[in-house]
Amino acid sequence: MSDPHDRKVAIKYNDTSLKEFCGICGEITHPEIPLDLFMNDCMKPVCARCGMKHAPELVRILARYYEDLENR
Ligand SMILES: [Zn+2]
């Protein structure tokens, strides 16, 4: 098991919809506005697949956030 305090991934503000390469696997990903997953130590985005692998709880928080936005 990995240390739960050793966080590779963080939720960060995002204001660009440019295509980017995932900081973990290198696949093309499309960060969502205004919040999405990024590497903790830099502004490289993290794709959904790596998010599920490294920070599933953050993916759930984001999913909940976007659900709430749609239902507003
Ligand atoms: Zn990835």
N, CA, C, O and the ligand as a Tripos MOL2 file, in Angstrom:
@<TRIPOS>MOLECULE
protein
  289   287    73     0     0
PROTEIN
NO_CHARGES

@<TRIPOS>ATOM
      1 N           0.8380   -1.2050    0.0000 N.3       1 MET1
      2 CA          0.0000    0.0000    0.0000 C.3       1 MET1
      3 C           0.8720    1.2540    0.0000 C.2       1 MET1
      4 O           1.9010    1.3050    0.6740 O.2       1 MET1
      5 N           0.4520    2.2620   -0.7610 N.am      2 SER2
      6 CA          1.2050    3.5040   -0.7650 C.3       2 SER2
      7 C           0.7700    4.3750    0.4020 C.2       2 SER2
      8 O          -0.3540    4.2650    0.8910 O.2       2 SER2
      9 N           1.6480    5.2150    0.8290 N.am      3 ASP3
     10 CA          1.3630    6.1460    1.9140 C.3       3 ASP3
     11 C           0.2670    7.1170    1.4910 C.2       3 ASP3
     12 O           0.4320    7.8290    0.5000 O.2       3 ASP3
     13 N          -0.8450    7.1640    2.2140 N.am      4 PRO4
     14 CA         -1.9440    8.0410    1.8100 C.3       4 PRO4
     15 C          -1.5800    9.5210    1.8700 C.2       4 PRO4
     16 O          -2.2770   10.3560    1.2940 O.2       4 PRO4
     17 N          -0.4890    9.8510    2.5660 N.am      5 HIS5
     18 CA         -0.0970   11.2600    2.6430 C.3       5 HIS5
     19 C           0.8760   11.6460    1.5370 C.2       5 HIS5
     20 O           1.2080   12.8200    1.3730 O.2       5 HIS5
     21 N           1.3270   10.6570    0.7860 N.am      6 ASP6
     22 CA          2.2380   10.9270   -0.3160 C.3       6 ASP6
     23 C           1.4120   11.1650   -1.5780 C.2       6 ASP6
     24 O           1.1940   10.2580   -2.3820 O.2       6 ASP6
     25 N           0.9680   12.3900   -1.7270 N.am      7 ARG7
     26 CA          0.0180   12.7070   -2.7920 C.3       7 ARG7
     27 C           0.7180   13.1430   -4.0640 C.2       7 ARG7
     28 O           1.4220   14.1520   -4.0870 O.2       7 ARG7
     29 N           0.5140   12.3650   -5.1310 N.am      8 LYS8
     30 CA          1.0140   12.7090   -6.4480 C.3       8 LYS8
     31 C           0.0930   13.7030   -7.1310 C.2       8 LYS8
     32 O           0.5270   14.5290   -7.9340 O.2       8 LYS8
     33 N          -1.1960   13.6060   -6.7960 N.am      9 VAL9
     34 CA         -2.2420   14.2520   -7.5780 C.3       9 VAL9
     35 C          -3.0110   15.2250   -6.6900 C.2       9 VAL9
     36 O          -3.2270   14.9560   -5.5090 O.2       9 VAL9
     37 N          -3.4230   16.3570   -7.2640 N.am     10 ALA10
     38 CA         -4.1990   17.3380   -6.5120 C.3      10 ALA10
     39 C          -5.2740   17.9310   -7.4170 C.2      10 ALA10
     40 O          -5.1320   17.9460   -8.6390 O.2      10 ALA10
     41 N          -6.3570   18.4230   -6.8010 N.am     11 ILE11
     42 CA         -7.3570   19.1770   -7.5530 C.3      11 ILE11
     43 C          -6.8760   20.6240   -7.6240 C.2      11 ILE11
     44 O          -6.5690   21.2380   -6.6020 O.2      11 ILE11
     45 N          -6.8130   21.1650   -8.8530 N.am     12 LYS12
     46 CA         -6.3750   22.5560   -9.0110 C.3      12 LYS12
     47 C          -7.3240   23.3000   -9.9340 C.2      12 LYS12
     48 O          -8.0490   22.7030  -10.7300 O.2      12 LYS12
     49 N          -7.2990   24.6300   -9.8030 N.am     13 TYR13
     50 CA         -8.0610   25.4580  -10.7260 C.3      13 TYR13
     51 C          -7.4550   25.3720  -12.1080 C.2      13 TYR13
     52 O          -6.2370   25.2960  -12.2690 O.2      13 TYR13
     53 N          -8.3230   25.3850  -13.1030 N.am     14 ASN14
     54 CA         -7.8830   25.2880  -14.4830 C.3      14 ASN14
     55 C          -8.6930   26.2760  -15.3120 C.2      14 ASN14
     56 O          -9.9170   26.3340  -15.1910 O.2      14 ASN14
     57 N          -8.0120   27.0560  -16.1550 N.am     15 ASP15
     58 CA         -8.7580   28.0080  -16.9740 C.3      15 ASP15
     59 C          -8.4610   27.8340  -18.4700 C.2      15 ASP15
     60 O          -8.7360   28.7310  -19.2670 O.2      15 ASP15
     61 N          -7.9170   26.7140  -18.8360 N.am     16 THR16
     62 CA         -7.6670   26.4830  -20.2510 C.3      16 THR16
     63 C          -8.1660   25.0990  -20.6620 C.2      16 THR16
     64 O          -8.0190   24.1300  -19.9160 O.2      16 THR16
     65 N          -8.7520   25.0170  -21.8480 N.am     17 SER17
     66 CA         -9.2560   23.7310  -22.3240 C.3      17 SER17
     67 C          -8.2920   23.1200  -23.3360 C.2      17 SER17
     68 O          -8.6480   22.1870  -24.0550 O.2      17 SER17
     69 N          -7.0740   23.6470  -23.3890 N.am     18 LEU18
     70 CA         -6.0770   23.1180  -24.3240 C.3      18 LEU18
     71 C          -5.7910   21.6540  -24.0380 C.2      18 LEU18
     72 O          -5.8210   21.2080  -22.8910 O.2      18 LEU18
     73 N          -5.5140   20.9180  -25.1070 N.am     19 LYS19
     74 CA         -5.0850   19.5400  -24.9370 C.3      19 LYS19
     75 C          -3.7400   19.5310  -24.2440 C.2      19 LYS19
     76 O          -2.8750   20.3590  -24.5280 O.2      19 LYS19
     77 N          -3.5730   18.5950  -23.3410 N.am     20 GLU20
     78 CA         -2.3160   18.4810  -22.6230 C.3      20 GLU20
     79 C          -1.9700   17.0130  -22.4740 C.2      20 GLU20
     80 O          -2.8050   16.1380  -22.7030 O.2      20 GLU20
     81 N          -0.7340   16.7560  -22.0900 N.am     21 PHE21
     82 CA         -0.3250   15.3810  -21.8760 C.3      21 PHE21
     83 C          -0.3320   15.0800  -20.3910 C.2      21 PHE21
     84 O           0.1610   15.8630  -19.5790 O.2      21 PHE21
     85 N          -0.8940   13.9420  -20.0500 N.am     22 CYS22
     86 CA         -0.9640   13.5120  -18.6560 C.3      22 CYS22
     87 C           0.4370   13.4440  -18.0570 C.2      22 CYS22
     88 O           1.3560   12.9050  -18.6730 O.2      22 CYS22
     89 N           0.5960   13.9930  -16.8510 N.am     23 GLY23
     90 CA          1.8910   14.0230  -16.1810 C.3      23 GLY23
     91 C           2.3570   12.6530  -15.7170 C.2      23 GLY23
     92 O           3.5220   12.4880  -15.3540 O.2      23 GLY23
     93 N           1.4600   11.6640  -15.7220 N.am     24 ILE24
     94 CA          1.8280   10.3370  -15.2390 C.3      24 ILE24
     95 C           2.0490    9.3660  -16.3940 C.2      24 ILE24
     96 O           3.1030    8.7340  -16.4760 O.2      24 ILE24
     97 N           1.0670    9.2390  -17.2880 N.am     25 CYS25
     98 CA          1.1710    8.2170  -18.3430 C.3      25 CYS25
     99 C           1.5070    8.8090  -19.7080 C.2      25 CYS25
    100 O           1.8780    8.0670  -20.6170 O.2      25 CYS25
    101 N           1.3850   10.1450  -19.8780 N.am     26 GLY26
    102 CA          1.7480   10.7540  -21.1410 C.3      26 GLY26
    103 C           0.6500   10.7540  -22.1970 C.2      26 GLY26
    104 O           0.8610   11.2470  -23.3050 O.2      26 GLY26
    105 N          -0.5220   10.2070  -21.8670 N.am     27 GLU27
    106 CA         -1.6550   10.2260  -22.7980 C.3      27 GLU27
    107 C          -2.2300   11.6340  -22.9020 C.2      27 GLU27
    108 O          -2.1230   12.4320  -21.9710 O.2      27 GLU27
    109 N          -2.8440   11.9280  -24.0550 N.am     28 ILE28
    110 CA         -3.5000   13.2280  -24.2010 C.3      28 ILE28
    111 C          -4.7380   13.2660  -23.3130 C.2      28 ILE28
    112 O          -5.5170   12.3140  -23.2610 O.2      28 ILE28
    113 N          -4.9010   14.3900  -22.6140 N.am     29 THR29
    114 CA         -6.0740   14.5640  -21.7690 C.3      29 THR29
    115 C          -6.6220   15.9710  -21.9490 C.2      29 THR29
    116 O          -5.8910   16.8720  -22.3610 O.2      29 THR29
    117 N          -7.8820   16.1680  -21.6500 N.am     30 HIS30
    118 CA         -8.5230   17.4710  -21.7970 C.3      30 HIS30
    119 C          -8.9780   17.9410  -20.4260 C.2      30 HIS30
    120 O         -10.0520   17.5560  -19.9620 O.2      30 HIS30
    121 N          -8.1750   18.7650  -19.7780 N.am     31 PRO31
    122 CA         -8.5560   19.2350  -18.4450 C.3      31 PRO31
    123 C          -9.8850   19.9850  -18.4840 C.2      31 PRO31
    124 O         -10.1480   20.7520  -19.4100 O.2      31 PRO31
    125 N         -10.7110   19.7560  -17.4800 N.am     32 GLU32
    126 CA        -12.0070   20.4230  -17.4080 C.3      32 GLU32
    127 C         -11.8770   21.7540  -16.6910 C.2      32 GLU32
    128 O         -11.0280   21.9300  -15.8180 O.2      32 GLU32
    129 N         -12.7370   22.6890  -17.0770 N.am     33 ILE33
    130 CA        -12.7980   24.0060  -16.4520 C.3      33 ILE33
    131 C         -13.9870   24.0180  -15.5040 C.2      33 ILE33
    132 O         -15.0470   23.5390  -15.9070 O.2      33 ILE33
    133 N         -13.9020   24.5200  -14.2950 N.am     34 PRO34
    134 CA        -12.7690   25.2430  -13.7120 C.3      34 PRO34
    135 C         -11.8640   24.3950  -12.8250 C.2      34 PRO34
    136 O         -10.8640   24.9010  -12.3140 O.2      34 PRO34
    137 N         -12.1910   23.1150  -12.6310 N.am     35 LEU35
    138 CA        -11.3800   22.3020  -11.7230 C.3      35 LEU35
    139 C         -11.0500   20.9740  -12.3780 C.2      35 LEU35
    140 O         -11.8970   20.3650  -13.0320 O.2      35 LEU35
    141 N          -9.8220   20.5330  -12.2010 N.am     36 ASP36
    142 CA         -9.4930   19.1820  -12.6370 C.3      36 ASP36
    143 C          -8.2630   18.6940  -11.8830 C.2      36 ASP36
    144 O          -7.6890   19.4050  -11.0580 O.2      36 ASP36
    145 N          -7.8780   17.4630  -12.1910 N.am     37 LEU37
    146 CA         -6.7380   16.8660  -11.5000 C.3      37 LEU37
    147 C          -5.4300   17.2740  -12.1620 C.2      37 LEU37
    148 O          -5.3050   17.2670  -13.3860 O.2      37 LEU37
    149 N          -4.4640   17.6270  -11.3300 N.am     38 PHE38
    150 CA         -3.1280   17.9750  -11.8090 C.3      38 PHE38
    151 C          -2.0970   17.3090  -10.9320 C.2      38 PHE38
    152 O          -2.4020   16.8340   -9.8390 O.2      38 PHE38
    153 N          -0.8600   17.2790  -11.4260 N.am     39 MET39
    154 CA          0.2360   16.8180  -10.5870 C.3      39 MET39
    155 C           0.3540   17.7630   -9.4010 C.2      39 MET39
    156 O           0.1580   18.9710   -9.5320 O.2      39 MET39
    157 N           0.6730   17.2080   -8.2590 N.am     40 ASN40
    158 CA          0.7660   18.0220   -7.0460 C.3      40 ASN40
    159 C           1.8610   19.0790   -7.1500 C.2      40 ASN40
    160 O           1.6930   20.1980   -6.6660 O.2      40 ASN40
    161 N           2.9790   18.7280   -7.7770 N.am     41 ASP41
    162 CA          4.1470   19.6140   -7.7380 C.3      41 ASP41
    163 C           4.3400   20.4570   -8.9960 C.2      41 ASP41
    164 O           5.3000   21.2230   -9.0750 O.2      41 ASP41
    165 N           3.4370   20.3320   -9.9970 N.am     42 CYS42
    166 CA          3.5500   21.1880  -11.1700 C.3      42 CYS42
    167 C           2.1810   21.2810  -11.8390 C.2      42 CYS42
    168 O           1.2230   20.6660  -11.3690 O.2      42 CYS42
    169 N           2.0770   22.0410  -12.9290 N.am     43 MET43
    170 CA          0.7660   22.2360  -13.5530 C.3      43 MET43
    171 C           0.5230   21.2670  -14.7050 C.2      43 MET43
    172 O          -0.1520   21.6150  -15.6740 O.2      43 MET43
    173 N           1.0600   20.0740  -14.6110 N.am     44 LYS44
    174 CA          0.7410   19.0590  -15.6120 C.3      44 LYS44
    175 C          -0.5620   18.3890  -15.2270 C.2      44 LYS44
    176 O          -0.7360   17.9970  -14.0730 O.2      44 LYS44
    177 N          -1.4920   18.2480  -16.1810 N.am     45 PRO45
    178 CA         -2.7650   17.6060  -15.8700 C.3      45 PRO45
    179 C          -2.5990   16.1010  -15.6810 C.2      45 PRO45
    180 O          -1.5970   15.5160  -16.0930 O.2      45 PRO45
    181 N          -3.5780   15.5000  -15.0660 N.am     46 VAL46
    182 CA         -3.5960   14.0580  -14.8540 C.3      46 VAL46
    183 C          -4.8710   13.5160  -15.4880 C.2      46 VAL46
    184 O          -5.9570   14.0260  -15.2140 O.2      46 VAL46
    185 N          -4.7580   12.4920  -16.3290 N.am     47 CYS47
    186 CA         -5.9320   11.9620  -17.0190 C.3      47 CYS47
    187 C          -6.8330   11.1900  -16.0530 C.2      47 CYS47
    188 O          -6.4270   10.8480  -14.9420 O.2      47 CYS47
    189 N          -8.0560   10.9250  -16.4970 N.am     48 ALA48
    190 CA         -9.0390   10.2810  -15.6300 C.3      48 ALA48
    191 C          -8.5630    8.8990  -15.1830 C.2      48 ALA48
    192 O          -8.7900    8.4900  -14.0450 O.2      48 ALA48
    193 N          -7.8950    8.1820  -16.1030 N.am     49 ARG49
    194 CA         -7.4600    6.8330  -15.7610 C.3      49 ARG49
    195 C          -6.4210    6.8560  -14.6380 C.2      49 ARG49
    196 O          -6.5070    6.0850  -13.6810 O.2      49 ARG49
    197 N          -5.4340    7.7570  -14.7710 N.am     50 CYS50
    198 CA         -4.4200    7.8540  -13.7160 C.3      50 CYS50
    199 C          -5.0340    8.4130  -12.4410 C.2      50 CYS50
    200 O          -4.6270    8.0460  -11.3390 O.2      50 CYS50
    201 N          -6.0160    9.3050  -12.5890 N.am     51 GLY51
    202 CA         -6.6990    9.8340  -11.4180 C.3      51 GLY51
    203 C          -7.3500    8.7180  -10.6250 C.2      51 GLY51
    204 O          -7.2650    8.6860   -9.3980 O.2      51 GLY51
    205 N          -8.0060    7.7960  -11.3350 N.am     52 MET52
    206 CA         -8.6780    6.6810  -10.6700 C.3      52 MET52
    207 C          -7.6650    5.7920   -9.9590 C.2      52 MET52
    208 O          -7.9570    5.2020   -8.9190 O.2      52 MET52
    209 N          -6.4710    5.7080  -10.5380 N.am     53 LYS53
    210 CA         -5.4600    4.8230   -9.9940 C.3      53 LYS53
    211 C          -4.7780    5.4470   -8.7780 C.2      53 LYS53
    212 O          -4.5290    4.7680   -7.7810 O.2      53 LYS53
    213 N          -4.4770    6.7460   -8.8680 N.am     54 HIS54
    214 CA         -3.6580    7.3780   -7.8360 C.3      54 HIS54
    215 C          -4.4760    8.1500   -6.8130 C.2      54 HIS54
    216 O          -4.0330    8.3360   -5.6800 O.2      54 HIS54
    217 N          -5.6780    8.6080   -7.2030 N.am     55 ALA55
    218 CA         -6.4580    9.4330   -6.2730 C.3      55 ALA55
    219 C          -7.9530    9.2630   -6.5310 C.2      55 ALA55
    220 O          -8.6360   10.2310   -6.8660 O.2      55 ALA55
    221 N          -8.4700    8.0340   -6.3790 N.am     56 PRO56
    222 CA         -9.8870    7.7950   -6.6690 C.3      56 PRO56
    223 C         -10.8100    8.6840   -5.8440 C.2      56 PRO56
    224 O         -11.8900    9.0470   -6.3110 O.2      56 PRO56
    225 N         -10.4010    9.0440   -4.6180 N.am     57 GLU57
    226 CA        -11.2700    9.8870   -3.7850 C.3      57 GLU57
    227 C         -11.3820   11.2940   -4.3830 C.2      57 GLU57
    228 O         -12.4300   11.9310   -4.2810 O.2      57 GLU57
    229 N         -10.2880   11.7810   -5.0140 N.am     58 LEU58
    230 CA        -10.3610   13.0960   -5.6440 C.3      58 LEU58
    231 C         -11.2400   13.0450   -6.8930 C.2      58 LEU58
    232 O         -11.9660   13.9960   -7.1810 O.2      58 LEU58
    233 N         -11.1760   11.9440   -7.6300 N.am     59 VAL59
    234 CA        -12.0310   11.7860   -8.8090 C.3      59 VAL59
    235 C         -13.4930   11.8230   -8.3880 C.2      59 VAL59
    236 O         -14.3280   12.4160   -9.0710 O.2      59 VAL59
    237 N         -13.8010   11.1820   -7.2540 N.am     60 ARG60
    238 CA        -15.1830   11.1820   -6.7570 C.3      60 ARG60
    239 C         -15.6130   12.5910   -6.3520 C.2      60 ARG60
    240 O         -16.7460   12.9970   -6.6100 O.2      60 ARG60
    241 N         -14.7150   13.3260   -5.7220 N.am     61 ILE61
    242 CA        -15.0430   14.7060   -5.3360 C.3      61 ILE61
    243 C         -15.3390   15.5450   -6.5740 C.2      61 ILE61
    244 O         -16.3060   16.3050   -6.6010 O.2      61 ILE61
    245 N         -14.4980   15.4020   -7.6030 N.am     62 LEU62
    246 CA        -14.6950   16.1620   -8.8420 C.3      62 LEU62
    247 C         -16.0040   15.7630   -9.5150 C.2      62 LEU62
    248 O         -16.7500   16.6270   -9.9750 O.2      62 LEU62
    249 N         -16.2900   14.4710   -9.5780 N.am     63 ALA63
    250 CA        -17.5210   13.9990  -10.2140 C.3      63 ALA63
    251 C         -18.7270   14.6010   -9.5060 C.2      63 ALA63
    252 O         -19.6820   15.0380  -10.1480 O.2      63 ALA63
    253 N         -18.6750   14.6200   -8.1900 N.am     64 ARG64
    254 CA        -19.7440   15.1890   -7.3760 C.3      64 ARG64
    255 C         -19.8960   16.6790   -7.6580 C.2      64 ARG64
    256 O         -21.0100   17.1930   -7.7690 O.2      64 ARG64
    257 N         -18.7600   17.3640   -7.7730 N.am     65 TYR65
    258 CA        -18.7530   18.7960   -8.0360 C.3      65 TYR65
    259 C         -19.4370   19.0970   -9.3690 C.2      65 TYR65
    260 O         -20.2790   19.9920   -9.4460 O.2      65 TYR65
    261 N         -19.0800   18.3550  -10.4180 N.am     66 TYR66
    262 CA        -19.6530   18.6230  -11.7360 C.3      66 TYR66
    263 C         -21.1250   18.2020  -11.8010 C.2      66 TYR66
    264 O         -21.9160   18.8060  -12.5240 O.2      66 TYR66
    265 N         -21.4840   17.1680  -11.0450 N.am     67 GLU67
    266 CA        -22.8860   16.7750  -10.9330 C.3      67 GLU67
    267 C         -23.7120   17.9190  -10.3520 C.2      67 GLU67
    268 O         -24.7720   18.2670  -10.8730 O.2      67 GLU67
    269 N         -23.2070   18.4920   -9.2670 N.am     68 ASP68
    270 CA        -23.8980   19.6010   -8.6170 C.3      68 ASP68
    271 C         -24.0300   20.7930   -9.5600 C.2      68 ASP68
    272 O         -25.0650   21.4580   -9.5780 O.2      68 ASP68
    273 N         -22.9980   21.0620  -10.3340 N.am     69 LEU69
    274 CA        -23.0420   22.1820  -11.2840 C.3      69 LEU69
    275 C         -24.1770   21.9820  -12.2910 C.2      69 LEU69
    276 O         -24.9160   22.9140  -12.6080 O.2      69 LEU69
    277 N         -24.3000   20.7440  -12.7860 N.am     70 GLU70
    278 CA        -25.3170   20.4640  -13.7950 C.3      70 GLU70
    279 C         -26.7230   20.5740  -13.2350 C.2      70 GLU70
    280 O         -27.6580   20.9510  -13.9410 O.2      70 GLU70
    281 N         -26.8630   20.2410  -11.9660 N.am     71 ASN71
    282 CA        -28.1990   20.2370  -11.3650 C.3      71 ASN71
    283 C         -28.6310   21.6020  -10.8560 C.2      71 ASN71
    284 O         -29.7220   21.7550  -10.3070 O.2      71 ASN71
    285 N         -27.7750   22.5820  -11.0400 N.am     72 ARG72
    286 CA        -28.0850   23.9050  -10.5170 C.3      72 ARG72
    287 C         -29.1220   24.6050  -11.3840 C.2      72 ARG72
    288 O         -29.5070   25.7370  -11.0930 O.2      72 ARG72
    289 ZN         -2.5830    9.3540  -17.3430 Zn       73 ZN73
@<TRIPOS>BOND
     1     1     2 1
     2     2     3 1
     3     3     4 2
     4     3     5 am
     5     5     6 1
     6     6     7 1
     7     7     8 2
     8     7     9 am
     9     9    10 1
    10    10    11 1
    11    11    12 2
    12    11    13 am
    13    13    14 1
    14    14    15 1
    15    15    16 2
    16    15    17 am
    17    17    18 1
    18    18    19 1
    19    19    20 2
    20    19    21 am
    21    21    22 1
    22    22    23 1
    23    23    24 2
    24    23    25 am
    25    25    26 1
    26    26    27 1
    27    27    28 2
    28    27    29 am
    29    29    30 1
    30    30    31 1
    31    31    32 2
    32    31    33 am
    33    33    34 1
    34    34    35 1
    35    35    36 2
    36    35    37 am
    37    37    38 1
    38    38    39 1
    39    39    40 2
    40    39    41 am
    41    41    42 1
    42    42    43 1
    43    43    44 2
    44    43    45 am
    45    45    46 1
    46    46    47 1
    47    47    48 2
    48    47    49 am
    49    49    50 1
    50    50    51 1
    51    51    52 2
    52    51    53 am
    53    53    54 1
    54    54    55 1
    55    55    56 2
    56    55    57 am
    57    57    58 1
    58    58    59 1
    59    59    60 2
    60    59    61 am
    61    61    62 1
    62    62    63 1
    63    63    64 2
    64    63    65 am
    65    65    66 1
    66    66    67 1
    67    67    68 2
    68    67    69 am
    69    69    70 1
    70    70    71 1
    71    71    72 2
    72    71    73 am
    73    73    74 1
    74    74    75 1
    75    75    76 2
    76    75    77 am
    77    77    78 1
    78    78    79 1
    79    79    80 2
    80    79    81 am
    81    81    82 1
    82    82    83 1
    83    83    84 2
    84    83    85 am
    85    85    86 1
    86    86    87 1
    87    87    88 2
    88    87    89 am
    89    89    90 1
    90    90    91 1
    91    91    92 2
    92    91    93 am
    93    93    94 1
    94    94    95 1
    95    95    96 2
    96    95    97 am
    97    97    98 1
    98    98    99 1
    99    99   100 2
   100    99   101 am
   101   101   102 1
   102   102   103 1
   103   103   104 2
   104   103   105 am
   105   105   106 1
   106   106   107 1
   107   107   108 2
   108   107   109 am
   109   109   110 1
   110   110   111 1
   111   111   112 2
   112   111   113 am
   113   113   114 1
   114   114   115 1
   115   115   116 2
   116   115   117 am
   117   117   118 1
   118   118   119 1
   119   119   120 2
   120   119   121 am
   121   121   122 1
   122   122   123 1
   123   123   124 2
   124   123   125 am
   125   125   126 1
   126   126   127 1
   127   127   128 2
   128   127   129 am
   129   129   130 1
   130   130   131 1
   131   131   132 2
   132   131   133 am
   133   133   134 1
   134   134   135 1
   135   135   136 2
   136   135   137 am
   137   137   138 1
   138   138   139 1
   139   139   140 2
   140   139   141 am
   141   141   142 1
   142   142   143 1
   143   143   144 2
   144   143   145 am
   145   145   146 1
   146   146   147 1
   147   147   148 2
   148   147   149 am
   149   149   150 1
   150   150   151 1
   151   151   152 2
   152   151   153 am
   153   153   154 1
   154   154   155 1
   155   155   156 2
   156   155   157 am
   157   157   158 1
   158   158   159 1
   159   159   160 2
   160   159   161 am
   161   161   162 1
   162   162   163 1
   163   163   164 2
   164   163   165 am
   165   165   166 1
   166   166   167 1
   167   167   168 2
   168   167   169 am
   169   169   170 1
   170   170   171 1
   171   171   172 2
   172   171   173 am
   173   173   174 1
   174   174   175 1
   175   175   176 2
   176   175   177 am
   177   177   178 1
   178   178   179 1
   179   179   180 2
   180   179   181 am
   181   181   182 1
   182   182   183 1
   183   183   184 2
   184   183   185 am
   185   185   186 1
   186   186   187 1
   187   187   188 2
   188   187   189 am
   189   189   190 1
   190   190   191 1
   191   191   192 2
   192   191   193 am
   193   193   194 1
   194   194   195 1
   195   195   196 2
   196   195   197 am
   197   197   198 1
   198   198   199 1
   199   199   200 2
   200   199   201 am
   201   201   202 1
   202   202   203 1
   203   203   204 2
   204   203   205 am
   205   205   206 1
   206   206   207 1
   207   207   208 2
   208   207   209 am
   209   209   210 1
   210   210   211 1
   211   211   212 2
   212   211   213 am
   213   213   214 1
   214   214   215 1
   215   215   216 2
   216   215   217 am
   217   217   218 1
   218   218   219 1
   219   219   220 2
   220   219   221 am
   221   221   222 1
   222   222   223 1
   223   223   224 2
   224   223   225 am
   225   225   226 1
   226   226   227 1
   227   227   228 2
   228   227   229 am
   229   229   230 1
   230   230   231 1
   231   231   232 2
   232   231   233 am
   233   233   234 1
   234   234   235 1
   235   235   236 2
   236   235   237 am
   237   237   238 1
   238   238   239 1
   239   239   240 2
   240   239   241 am
   241   241   242 1
   242   242   243 1
   243   243   244 2
   244   243   245 am
   245   245   246 1
   246   246   247 1
   247   247   248 2
   248   247   249 am
   249   249   250 1
   250   250   251 1
   251   251   252 2
   252   251   253 am
   253   253   254 1
   254   254   255 1
   255   255   256 2
   256   255   257 am
   257   257   258 1
   258   258   259 1
   259   259   260 2
   260   259   261 am
   261   261   262 1
   262   262   263 1
   263   263   264 2
   264   263   265 am
   265   265   266 1
   266   266   267 1
   267   267   268 2
   268   267   269 am
   269   269   270 1
   270   270   271 1
   271   271   272 2
   272   271   273 am
   273   273   274 1
   274   274   275 1
   275   275   276 2
   276   275   277 am
   277   277   278 1
   278   278   279 1
   279   279   280 2
   280   279   281 am
   281   281   282 1
   282   282   283 1
   283   283   284 2
   284   283   285 am
   285   285   286 1
   286   286   287 1
   287   287   288 2
@<TRIPOS>SUBSTRUCTURE
     1 MET1         2 RESIDUE 1 A MET
     2 SER2         6 RESIDUE 1 A SER
     3 ASP3        10 RESIDUE 1 A ASP
     4 PRO4        14 RESIDUE 1 A PRO
     5 HIS5        18 RESIDUE 1 A HIS
     6 ASP6        22 RESIDUE 1 A ASP
     7 ARG7        26 RESIDUE 1 A ARG
     8 LYS8        30 RESIDUE 1 A LYS
     9 VAL9        34 RESIDUE 1 A VAL
    10 ALA10       38 RESIDUE 1 A ALA
    11 ILE11       42 RESIDUE 1 A ILE
    12 LYS12       46 RESIDUE 1 A LYS
    13 TYR13       50 RESIDUE 1 A TYR
    14 ASN14       54 RESIDUE 1 A ASN
    15 ASP15       58 RESIDUE 1 A ASP
    16 THR16       62 RESIDUE 1 A THR
    17 SER17       66 RESIDUE 1 A SER
    18 LEU18       70 RESIDUE 1 A LEU
    19 LYS19       74 RESIDUE 1 A LYS
    20 GLU20       78 RESIDUE 1 A GLU
    21 PHE21       82 RESIDUE 1 A PHE
    22 CYS22       86 RESIDUE 1 A CYS
    23 GLY23       90 RESIDUE 1 A GLY
    24 ILE24       94 RESIDUE 1 A ILE
    25 CYS25       98 RESIDUE 1 A CYS
    26 GLY26      102 RESIDUE 1 A GLY
    27 GLU27      106 RESIDUE 1 A GLU
    28 ILE28      110 RESIDUE 1 A ILE
    29 THR29      114 RESIDUE 1 A THR
    30 HIS30      118 RESIDUE 1 A HIS
    31 PRO31      122 RESIDUE 1 A PRO
    32 GLU32      126 RESIDUE 1 A GLU
    33 ILE33      130 RESIDUE 1 A ILE
    34 PRO34      134 RESIDUE 1 A PRO
    35 LEU35      138 RESIDUE 1 A LEU
    36 ASP36      142 RESIDUE 1 A ASP
    37 LEU37      146 RESIDUE 1 A LEU
    38 PHE38      150 RESIDUE 1 A PHE
    39 MET39      154 RESIDUE 1 A MET
    40 ASN40      158 RESIDUE 1 A ASN
    41 ASP41      162 RESIDUE 1 A ASP
    42 CYS42      166 RESIDUE 1 A CYS
    43 MET43      170 RESIDUE 1 A MET
    44 LYS44      174 RESIDUE 1 A LYS
    45 PRO45      178 RESIDUE 1 A PRO
    46 VAL46      182 RESIDUE 1 A VAL
    47 CYS47      186 RESIDUE 1 A CYS
    48 ALA48      190 RESIDUE 1 A ALA
    49 ARG49      194 RESIDUE 1 A ARG
    50 CYS50      198 RESIDUE 1 A CYS
    51 GLY51      202 RESIDUE 1 A GLY
    52 MET52      206 RESIDUE 1 A MET
    53 LYS53      210 RESIDUE 1 A LYS
    54 HIS54      214 RESIDUE 1 A HIS
    55 ALA55      218 RESIDUE 1 A ALA
    56 PRO56      222 RESIDUE 1 A PRO
    57 GLU57      226 RESIDUE 1 A GLU
    58 LEU58      230 RESIDUE 1 A LEU
    59 VAL59      234 RESIDUE 1 A VAL
    60 ARG60      238 RESIDUE 1 A ARG
    61 ILE61      242 RESIDUE 1 A ILE
    62 LEU62      246 RESIDUE 1 A LEU
    63 ALA63      250 RESIDUE 1 A ALA
    64 ARG64      254 RESIDUE 1 A ARG
    65 TYR65      258 RESIDUE 1 A TYR
    66 TYR66      262 RESIDUE 1 A TYR
    67 GLU67      266 RESIDUE 1 A GLU
    68 ASP68      270 RESIDUE 1 A ASP
    69 LEU69      274 RESIDUE 1 A LEU
    70 GLU70      278 RESIDUE 1 A GLU
    71 ASN71      282 RESIDUE 1 A ASN
    72 ARG72      286 RESIDUE 1 A ARG
    73 ZN73       289 GROUP 0 **** ****
